[in-house]
Amino acid sequence: GQARGHAFGVMEKQREVKALKEAKALWFLTEGDQDLARRDLEIPAERTQVMPYGLSLDRFHAPRQTSEGPPRVLLFGSFAADFNQDALDFTLEEVWPRLKQLKPNVDLTIAGGGMTSAIEERIRKAGATVRGMVKDVPSLLGEATVVLIPLRYGGGLRIRLLEALACECAVVGTGVGVLGMGPEAERHVLVGETAQELAGQVARLLEDPELRRELGKQGRDWVLANRDLATVSEKQTEVVRKTLDHGRGSYK
């Protein structure tokens, strides 16, 4: 799984580097991606801006739902994307077996579009639950005890992270999955890189309801302060205006 994830990551990076170097003006969805382009690719700062993204927070504010069943760890996304397929492979092959050793009664639920019948069969054989495409994402998040975002490569906006934080979910993920947009480790999210670390962080949250509540509250507060659609839309307009003011000819 690790080698396959690395190969996918190399191809993805090659495509992104080519596009970044050819573009005259660049809008990034996260500060982390912008910093990488400036530092590693030596792209001039004046060619780059961050295009902020916001959520309608009236919609993404699901009350936490109580359940008499086992605690639920949720992995969701579009599995037509190669980075999500790799995250699913990583979870089923490495993270999930370790988590079951730590917490035998936990449920792993996989939700999202792009699942083939083969993917669904693999999930079931691993002892996890298939939910497939879900229209009501806030309700899905409200059922989750912990949200898992175990991406090993990729860039861009992590919409699922914003949605989970807005719904006051306790989130565990890799640095690629949950950092780079502003949330901080141990304050808004928990971070692990290896399968053992991720499983351990999930188990930590399953054992500590107060920590889950605190992370959920802090995460929601961060989204309110930084990703409210009502205020972000003004920032988006300013980014577009600044780019147009520069004009094509001024980018070197």
Phi and psi in degrees as GROMACS dihedral restraints (atoms count N, CA, C in turn):
[ dihedral_restraints ]
;  ai    aj    ak    al  type     phi  dphi    fc
    3     4     5     6     1   -63.4    20    10
    4     5     6     7     1   -43.2    20    10
    6     7     8     9     1   -65.0    20    10
    7     8     9    10     1   -41.0    20    10
    9    10    11    12     1   -63.9    20    10
   10    11    12    13     1   -42.9    20    10
   12    13    14    15     1   -61.6    20    10
   13    14    15    16     1   -39.0    20    10
   15    16    17    18     1   -64.9    20    10
   16    17    18    19     1   -42.4    20    10
   18    19    20    21     1   -62.5    20    10
   19    20    21    22     1   -45.4    20    10
   21    22    23    24     1   -58.4    20    10
   22    23    24    25     1   -43.0    20    10
   24    25    26    27     1   -63.0    20    10
   25    26    27    28     1   -39.1    20    10
   27    28    29    30     1   -63.0    20    10
   28    29    30    31     1   -45.9    20    10
   30    31    32    33     1   -63.6    20    10
   31    32    33    34     1   -42.1    20    10
   33    34    35    36     1   -62.3    20    10
   34    35    36    37     1   -42.2    20    10
   36    37    38    39     1   -64.6    20    10
   37    38    39    40     1   -40.4    20    10
   39    40    41    42     1   -61.3    20    10
   40    41    42    43     1   -42.9    20    10
   42    43    44    45     1   -63.7    20    10
   43    44    45    46     1   -43.5    20    10
   45    46    47    48     1   -67.4    20    10
   46    47    48    49     1   -42.0    20    10
   48    49    50    51     1   -61.4    20    10
   49    50    51    52     1   -44.4    20    10
   51    52    53    54     1   -58.9    20    10
   52    53    54    55     1   -46.5    20    10
   54    55    56    57     1   -65.4    20    10
   55    56    57    58     1   -41.6    20    10
   57    58    59    60     1   -64.1    20    10
   58    59    60    61     1   -40.8    20    10
   60    61    62    63     1   -72.9    20    10
   61    62    63    64     1   -25.5    20    10
   63    64    65    66     1   -85.7    20    10
   64    65    66    67     1   -20.8    20    10
   66    67    68    69     1   -76.0    20    10
   67    68    69    70     1   144.0    20    10
   69    70    71    72     1   -85.7    20    10
   70    71    72    73     1   -29.3    20    10
   72    73    74    75     1  -138.7    20    10
   73    74    75    76     1   141.2    20    10
   75    76    77    78     1  -126.7    20    10
   76    77    78    79     1   127.5    20    10
   78    79    80    81     1  -109.5    20    10
   79    80    81    82     1   122.9    20    10
   81    82    83    84     1  -104.4    20    10
   82    83    84    85     1   149.7    20    10
   84    85    86    87     1   -89.3    20    10
   85    86    87    88     1   -15.0    20    10
   87    88    89    90     1  -138.3    20    10
   88    89    90    91     1   152.8    20    10
   90    91    92    93     1   -64.8    20    10
   91    92    93    94     1   -33.5    20    10
   93    94    95    96     1   -62.3    20    10
   94    95    96    97     1   -44.5    20    10
   96    97    98    99     1   -65.8    20    10
   97    98    99   100     1   -38.8    20    10
   99   100   101   102     1   -62.0    20    10
  100   101   102   103     1   -45.6    20    10
  102   103   104   105     1   -61.8    20    10
  103   104   105   106     1   -40.5    20    10
  105   106   107   108     1   -63.3    20    10
  106   107   108   109     1   -42.7    20    10
  108   109   110   111     1   -64.8    20    10
  109   110   111   112     1   -42.0    20    10
  111   112   113   114     1   -66.8    20    10
  112   113   114   115     1   -43.6    20    10
  114   115   116   117     1   -78.6    20    10
  115   116   117   118     1   -53.2    20    10
  117   118   119   120     1   -82.0    20    10
  118   119   120   121     1   -32.8    20    10
  120   121   122   123     1  -103.3    20    10
  121   122   123   124     1    -3.0    20    10
  123   124   125   126     1    55.8    20    10
  124   125   126   127     1    40.5    20    10
  126   127   128   129     1   -79.7    20    10
  127   128   129   130     1   129.5    20    10
  129   130   131   132     1   -57.6    20    10
  130   131   132   133     1   139.9    20    10
  132   133   134   135     1   -59.8    20    10
  133   134   135   136     1   -34.5    20    10
  135   136   137   138     1   -68.7    20    10
  136   137   138   139     1   -13.9    20    10
  138   139   140   141     1   -86.9    20    10
  139   140   141   142     1    -5.7    20    10
  141   142   143   144     1  -120.3    20    10
  142   143   144   145     1   143.8    20    10
  144   145   146   147     1  -146.0    20    10
  145   146   147   148     1   155.5    20    10
  147   148   149   150     1   -96.8    20    10
  148   149   150   151     1   123.9    20    10
  150   151   152   153     1   -92.1    20    10
  151   152   153   154     1   106.4    20    10
  153   154   155   156     1   -69.0    20    10
  154   155   156   157     1   149.4    20    10
  156   157   158   159     1  -123.0    20    10
  157   158   159   160     1   137.9    20    10
  159   160   161   162     1  -127.9    20    10
  160   161   162   163     1   162.3    20    10
  162   163   164   165     1  -113.3    20    10
  163   164   165   166     1   151.8    20    10
  165   166   167   168     1   -79.9    20    10
  166   167   168   169     1    99.7    20    10
  168   169   170   171     1   -73.3    20    10
  169   170   171   172     1   -15.7    20    10
  171   172   173   174     1   -65.5    20    10
  172   173   174   175     1   -34.3    20    10
  174   175   176   177     1   -78.5    20    10
  175   176   177   178     1   -44.5    20    10
  177   178   179   180     1   -93.5    20    10
  178   179   180   181     1    76.4    20    10
  180   181   182   183     1  -153.7    20    10
  181   182   183   184     1    67.0    20    10
  183   184   185   186     1   -82.7    20    10
  184   185   186   187     1   132.8    20    10
  186   187   188   189     1   -67.4    20    10
  187   188   189   190     1   145.0    20    10
  189   190   191   192     1   -65.9    20    10
  190   191   192   193     1   131.3    20    10
  192   193   194   195     1  -101.8    20    10
  193   194   195   196     1   136.2    20    10
  195   196   197   198     1   -92.4    20    10
  196   197   198   199     1   147.2    20    10
  198   199   200   201     1  -140.9    20    10
  199   200   201   202     1   145.2    20    10
  201   202   203   204     1   -83.8    20    10
  202   203   204   205     1    -7.9    20    10
  204   205   206   207     1   -79.9    20    10
  205   206   207   208     1  -172.3    20    10
  207   208   209   210     1   -69.1    20    10
  208   209   210   211     1   159.3    20    10
  210   211   212   213     1   -59.9    20    10
  211   212   213   214     1   145.3    20    10
  213   214   215   216     1  -117.1    20    10
  214   215   216   217     1   124.3    20    10
  216   217   218   219     1   -99.9    20    10
  217   218   219   220     1   127.8    20    10
  219   220   221   222     1  -112.2    20    10
  220   221   222   223     1   129.1    20    10
  222   223   224   225     1  -119.6    20    10
  223   224   225   226     1   120.5    20    10
  225   226   227   228     1  -139.6    20    10
  226   227   228   229     1   153.3    20    10
  228   229   230   231     1   164.5    20    10
  229   230   231   232     1  -174.9    20    10
  231   232   233   234     1   -94.6    20    10
  232   233   234   235     1   114.9    20    10
  234   235   236   237     1   -87.9    20    10
  235   236   237   238     1    11.4    20    10
  237   238   239   240     1   -77.8    20    10
  238   239   240   241     1   -18.5    20    10
  240   241   242   243     1   -84.4    20    10
  241   242   243   244     1   137.2    20    10
  243   244   245   246     1   -64.4    20    10
  244   245   246   247     1   -35.0    20    10
  246   247   248   249     1   -68.8    20    10
  247   248   249   250     1   -30.7    20    10
  249   250   251   252     1   -75.8    20    10
  250   251   252   253     1   -34.9    20    10
  252   253   254   255     1   -61.5    20    10
  253   254   255   256     1   -42.9    20    10
  255   256   257   258     1   -64.4    20    10
  256   257   258   259     1   -40.8    20    10
  258   259   260   261     1   -63.2    20    10
  259   260   261   262     1   -37.7    20    10
  261   262   263   264     1   -65.9    20    10
  262   263   264   265     1   -45.3    20    10
  264   265   266   267     1   -58.2    20    10
  265   266   267   268     1   -47.1    20    10
  267   268   269   270     1   -57.9    20    10
  268   269   270   271     1   -43.1    20    10
  270   271   272   273     1   -66.5    20    10
  271   272   273   274     1   -51.9    20    10
  273   274   275   276     1   -66.6    20    10
  274   275   276   277     1   -37.6    20    10
  276   277   278   279     1   -85.6    20    10
  277   278   279   280     1   -30.1    20    10
  279   280   281   282     1  -126.3    20    10
  280   281   282   283     1   -44.9    20    10
  282   283   284   285     1   -76.2    20    10
  283   284   285   286     1   -49.9    20    10
  285   286   287   288     1   -60.1    20    10
  286   287   288   289     1   -45.3    20    10
  288   289   290   291     1   -58.8    20    10
  289   290   291   292     1   -38.9    20    10
  291   292   293   294     1   -70.1    20    10
  292   293   294   295     1   -38.4    20    10
  294   295   296   297     1   -65.7    20    10
  295   296   297   298     1   -39.6    20    10
  297   298   299   300     1   -64.0    20    10
  298   299   300   301     1   -32.0    20    10
  300   301   302   303     1   -65.8    20    10
  301   302   303   304     1   -37.5    20    10
  303   304   305   306     1   -79.1    20    10
  304   305   306   307     1   -38.9    20    10
  306   307   308   309     1  -136.4    20    10
  307   308   309   310     1    83.4    20    10
  309   310   311   312     1   -61.3    20    10
  310   311   312   313     1   -24.5    20    10
  312   313   314   315     1   -92.8    20    10
  313   314   315   316     1     5.2    20    10
  315   316   317   318     1   -76.8    20    10
  316   317   318   319     1   150.6    20    10
  318   319   320   321     1  -108.0    20    10
  319   320   321   322     1   135.7    20    10
  321   322   323   324     1  -106.8    20    10
  322   323   324   325     1   119.8    20    10
  324   325   326   327     1  -110.7    20    10
  325   326   327   328     1   130.1    20    10
  327   328   329   330     1  -111.7    20    10
  328   329   330   331     1   123.9    20    10
  330   331   332   333     1  -133.4    20    10
  331   332   333   334     1   149.5    20    10
  333   334   335   336     1   139.8    20    10
  334   335   336   337     1   169.4    20    10
  336   337   338   339     1   -85.7    20    10
  337   338   339   340     1   176.0    20    10
  339   340   341   342     1    78.0    20    10
  340   341   342   343     1    13.4    20    10
  342   343   344   345     1   -84.3    20    10
  343   344   345   346     1   123.9    20    10
  345   346   347   348     1   -82.5    20    10
  346   347   348   349     1   168.6    20    10
  348   349   350   351     1   -63.0    20    10
  349   350   351   352     1   -32.4    20    10
  351   352   353   354     1   -66.7    20    10
  352   353   354   355     1   -41.0    20    10
  354   355   356   357     1   -63.6    20    10
  355   356   357   358     1   -45.3    20    10
  357   358   359   360     1   -60.1    20    10
  358   359   360   361     1   -40.6    20    10
  360   361   362   363     1   -65.3    20    10
  361   362   363   364     1   -39.8    20    10
  363   364   365   366     1   -62.5    20    10
  364   365   366   367     1   -41.7    20    10
  366   367   368   369     1   -61.9    20    10
  367   368   369   370     1   -46.6    20    10
  369   370   371   372     1   -64.8    20    10
  370   371   372   373     1   -40.8    20    10
  372   373   374   375     1   -63.5    20    10
  373   374   375   376     1   -29.1    20    10
  375   376   377   378     1   -78.1    20    10
  376   377   378   379     1    -5.2    20    10
  378   379   380   381     1    85.8    20    10
  379   380   381   382     1    16.3    20    10
  381   382   383   384     1  -101.0    20    10
  382   383   384   385     1   172.8    20    10
  384   385   386   387     1  -105.2    20    10
  385   386   387   388     1   132.2    20    10
  387   388   389   390     1   -95.9    20    10
  388   389   390   391     1   124.7    20    10
  390   391   392   393     1  -109.4    20    10
  391   392   393   394     1   -23.8    20    10
  393   394   395   396     1    66.5    20    10
  394   395   396   397     1  -153.2    20    10
  396   397   398   399     1   -68.4    20    10
  397   398   399   400     1   132.2    20    10
  399   400   401   402     1  -125.9    20    10
  400   401   402   403     1   124.0    20    10
  402   403   404   405     1   -78.5    20    10
  403   404   405   406     1   -35.6    20    10
  405   406   407   408     1   -97.9    20    10
  406   407   408   409     1    84.3    20    10
  408   409   410   411     1   -64.9    20    10
  409   410   411   412     1   -42.9    20    10
  411   412   413   414     1   -57.2    20    10
  412   413   414   415     1   -40.2    20    10
  414   415   416   417     1   -65.8    20    10
  415   416   417   418     1   -40.5    20    10
  417   418   419   420     1   -58.8    20    10
  418   419   420   421     1   -45.3    20    10
  420   421   422   423     1   -66.7    20    10
  421   422   423   424     1   -33.0    20    10
  423   424   425   426     1   -65.4    20    10
  424   425   426   427     1   -21.1    20    10
  426   427   428   429     1   -85.7    20    10
  427   428   429   430     1   -15.2    20    10
  429   430   431   432     1   -82.4    20    10
  430   431   432   433     1   135.2    20    10
  432   433   434   435     1   -78.3    20    10
  433   434   435   436     1   -41.5    20    10
  435   436   437   438     1  -141.5    20    10
  436   437   438   439     1   139.9    20    10
  438   439   440   441     1  -103.4    20    10
  439   440   441   442     1   131.0    20    10
  441   442   443   444     1  -109.7    20    10
  442   443   444   445     1   129.0    20    10
  444   445   446   447     1  -129.2    20    10
  445   446   447   448     1    81.5    20    10
  447   448   449   450     1   -96.1    20    10
  448   449   450   451     1    44.1    20    10
  450   451   452   453     1   -67.6    20    10
  451   452   453   454     1   140.3    20    10
  453   454   455   456     1  -107.3    20    10
  454   455   456   457     1   -13.5    20    10
  456   457   458   459     1  -158.4    20    10
  457   458   459   460     1   170.8    20    10
  459   460   461   462     1   116.6    20    10
  460   461   462   463     1   165.0    20    10
  462   463   464   465     1  -137.4    20    10
  463   464   465   466     1  -169.0    20    10
  465   466   467   468     1    87.5    20    10
  466   467   468   469     1  -170.0    20    10
  468   469   470   471     1   -76.4    20    10
  469   470   471   472     1   138.5    20    10
  471   472   473   474     1  -102.3    20    10
  472   473   474   475     1    81.6    20    10
  474   475   476   477     1   -61.4    20    10
  475   476   477   478     1   -38.9    20    10
  477   478   479   480     1   -61.6    20    10
  478   479   480   481     1   -32.7    20    10
  480   481   482   483     1   -66.2    20    10
  481   482   483   484     1   -46.8    20    10
  483   484   485   486     1   -60.5    20    10
  484   485   486   487     1   -42.5    20    10
  486   487   488   489     1   -64.0    20    10
  487   488   489   490     1   -42.7    20    10
  489   490   491   492     1   -65.3    20    10
  490   491   492   493     1   -43.8    20    10
  492   493   494   495     1   -65.7    20    10
  493   494   495   496     1   -39.9    20    10
  495   496   497   498     1   -61.8    20    10
  496   497   498   499     1   -30.8    20    10
  498   499   500   501     1   -91.4    20    10
  499   500   501   502     1    14.3    20    10
  501   502   503   504     1    62.0    20    10
  502   503   504   505     1    35.4    20    10
  504   505   506   507     1   -83.9    20    10
  505   506   507   508     1   148.7    20    10
  507   508   509   510     1   -82.8    20    10
  508   509   510   511     1   125.9    20    10
  510   511   512   513     1  -119.2    20    10
  511   512   513   514     1   136.7    20    10
  513   514   515   516     1  -123.7    20    10
  514   515   516   517     1   135.2    20    10
  516   517   518   519     1  -162.8    20    10
  517   518   519   520     1   175.1    20    10
  519   520   521   522     1   -76.7    20    10
  520   521   522   523     1   167.8    20    10
  522   523   524   525     1   -59.8    20    10
  523   524   525   526     1   -40.7    20    10
  525   526   527   528     1   -60.3    20    10
  526   527   528   529     1   -37.1    20    10
  528   529   530   531     1   -79.2    20    10
  529   530   531   532     1   -32.2    20    10
  531   532   533   534     1  -128.3    20    10
  532   533   534   535     1    -6.0    20    10
  534   535   536   537     1  -110.3    20    10
  535   536   537   538     1   167.4    20    10
  537   538   539   540     1   102.6    20    10
  538   539   540   541     1   -13.2    20    10
  540   541   542   543     1  -109.2    20    10
  541   542   543   544     1    -7.8    20    10
  543   544   545   546     1   132.9    20    10
  544   545   546   547     1   -37.8    20    10
  546   547   548   549     1   -58.5    20    10
  547   548   549   550     1   144.8    20    10
  549   550   551   552     1  -108.8    20    10
  550   551   552   553     1   142.8    20    10
  552   553   554   555     1   -63.5    20    10
  553   554   555   556     1   138.5    20    10
  555   556   557   558     1    73.6    20    10
  556   557   558   559     1   -10.2    20    10
  558   559   560   561     1  -106.5    20    10
  559   560   561   562     1   -47.1    20    10
  561   562   563   564     1  -111.8    20    10
  562   563   564   565     1   -28.7    20    10
  564   565   566   567     1  -143.2    20    10
  565   566   567   568     1   164.0    20    10
  567   568   569   570     1  -109.5    20    10
  568   569   570   571     1   143.7    20    10
  570   571   572   573     1  -125.0    20    10
  571   572   573   574     1   139.1    20    10
  573   574   575   576     1  -146.2    20    10
  574   575   576   577     1   152.4    20    10
  576   577   578   579     1  -109.2    20    10
  577   578   579   580     1   -43.4    20    10
  579   580   581   582     1   -85.2    20    10
  580   581   582   583     1   165.3    20    10
  582   583   584   585     1   -59.9    20    10
  583   584   585   586     1   -40.8    20    10
  585   586   587   588     1   -65.0    20    10
  586   587   588   589     1   -40.3    20    10
  588   589   590   591     1   -66.0    20    10
  589   590   591   592     1   -42.6    20    10
  591   592   593   594     1   -64.2    20    10
  592   593   594   595     1   -45.9    20    10
  594   595   596   597     1   -61.2    20    10
  595   596   597   598     1   -39.4    20    10
  597   598   599   600     1   -66.4    20    10
  598   599   600   601     1   -38.7    20    10
  600   601   602   603     1   -68.2    20    10
  601   602   603   604     1   -39.6    20    10
  603   604   605   606     1   -63.0    20    10
  604   605   606   607     1   -46.0    20    10
  606   607   608   609     1   -60.4    20    10
  607   608   609   610     1   -38.6    20    10
  609   610   611   612     1   -58.1    20    10
  610   611   612   613     1   -44.0    20    10
  612   613   614   615     1   -70.2    20    10
  613   614   615   616     1   -37.9    20    10
  615   616   617   618     1   -62.8    20    10
  616   617   618   619     1   -28.3    20    10
  618   619   620   621     1   -88.0    20    10
  619   620   621   622     1    -9.1    20    10
  621   622   623   624     1  -133.2    20    10
  622   623   624   625     1    84.3    20    10
  624   625   626   627     1   -58.3    20    10
  625   626   627   628     1   -34.4    20    10
  627   628   629   630     1   -66.4    20    10
  628   629   630   631     1   -40.1    20    10
  630   631   632   633     1   -64.8    20    10
  631   632   633   634     1   -39.6    20    10
  633   634   635   636     1   -60.2    20    10
  634   635   636   637     1   -44.7    20    10
  636   637   638   639     1   -64.5    20    10
  637   638   639   640     1   -41.6    20    10
  639   640   641   642     1   -66.5    20    10
  640   641   642   643     1   -44.8    20    10
  642   643   644   645     1   -60.9    20    10
  643   644   645   646     1   -42.4    20    10
  645   646   647   648     1   -61.2    20    10
  646   647   648   649     1   -43.4    20    10
  648   649   650   651     1   -65.1    20    10
  649   650   651   652     1   -47.8    20    10
  651   652   653   654     1   -63.9    20    10
  652   653   654   655     1   -38.0    20    10
  654   655   656   657     1   -64.9    20    10
  655   656   657   658     1   -44.0    20    10
  657   658   659   660     1   -62.0    20    10
  658   659   660   661     1   -43.0    20    10
  660   661   662   663     1   -61.2    20    10
  661   662   663   664     1   -39.2    20    10
  663   664   665   666     1   -64.5    20    10
  664   665   666   667     1   -43.3    20    10
  666   667   668   669     1   -63.1    20    10
  667   668   669   670     1   -43.3    20    10
  669   670   671   672     1   -58.2    20    10
  670   671   672   673     1   -39.9    20    10
  672   673   674   675     1   -78.3    20    10
  673   674   675   676     1   -26.3    20    10
  675   676   677   678     1  -122.8    20    10
  676   677   678   679     1   -18.9    20    10
  678   679   680   681     1  -131.9    20    10
  679   680   681   682     1    23.4    20    10
  681   682   683   684     1   -71.4    20    10
  682   683   684   685     1   124.5    20    10
  684   685   686   687     1   -56.6    20    10
  685   686   687   688     1   -34.5    20    10
  687   688   689   690     1   -61.9    20    10
  688   689   690   691     1   -36.1    20    10
  690   691   692   693     1   -93.9    20    10
  691   692   693   694     1   -31.2    20    10
  693   694   695   696     1   -66.1    20    10
  694   695   696   697     1   -33.8    20    10
  696   697   698   699     1   -59.2    20    10
  697   698   699   700     1   -34.9    20    10
  699   700   701   702     1   -66.6    20    10
  700   701   702   703     1   -38.3    20    10
  702   703   704   705     1   -67.8    20    10
  703   704   705   706     1   -37.1    20    10
  705   706   707   708     1   -61.5    20    10
  706   707   708   709     1   -43.8    20    10
  708   709   710   711     1   -60.2    20    10
  709   710   711   712     1   -39.8    20    10
  711   712   713   714     1   -66.8    20    10
  712   713   714   715     1   -38.4    20    10
  714   715   716   717     1   -62.7    20    10
  715   716   717   718     1   -45.0    20    10
  717   718   719   720     1   -62.6    20    10
  718   719   720   721     1   -44.8    20    10
  720   721   722   723     1   -61.4    20    10
  721   722   723   724     1   -42.6    20    10
  723   724   725   726     1   -63.8    20    10
  724   725   726   727     1   -41.1    20    10
  726   727   728   729     1   -64.3    20    10
  727   728   729   730     1   -44.4    20    10
  729   730   731   732     1   -64.5    20    10
  730   731   732   733     1   -37.1    20    10
  732   733   734   735     1   -64.0    20    10
  733   734   735   736     1   -35.4    20    10
  735   736   737   738     1   -64.0    20    10
  736   737   738   739     1   -39.2    20    10
  738   739   740   741     1    75.5    20    10
  739   740   741   742     1   154.8    20    10
  741   742   743   744     1   -60.2    20    10
  742   743   744   745     1   -41.0    20    10
  744   745   746   747     1   -68.0    20    10
  745   746   747   748     1   -16.0    20    10
  747   748   749   750     1   -86.5    20    10
  748   749   750   751     1    -9.9    20    10
  750   751   752   753     1   -88.0    20    10
  751   752   753   754     1   129.2    20    10
